[in-house]
């Protein structure tokens, strides 16, 4: 069984709902195992396009490709392990960015506080 994440894009919104219904039918017929819908792979969806993102196990591409064969539908497959690795990498990068941003913010606040204290000290020295 191939573990894939698929992205199928449509020019018409109604086609996406039909495609999702067909995927559910394939799952009911035990031709595929359909898992939770993924939020990942959104970069595969063009501006203004509607898509179905599915995490599924399939023995081969024929059932899904056949179900999505109408119109200008496009099916893209990504190995689940690659998607999971990319998500993990993105989460790690986001964590590192948050840590760096917090350090920078602390540094900026400290510098601002030091500047305020130095300004107040200059003001007090001038009064003496």
Secondary structure, DSSP 8 states (H G I E B T S, - for coil): -EEEEEEEEESSHHHHHHHHHHHHHHHHTTSEEE----STTGGGS-TT-EEEEEEEEESSSHHHHHHT-STT-EEEEEEHHHHHHHHHHHHHHHHHHHHHHHHHHHHHHHHHHHHHHHHHHHHHHHH-
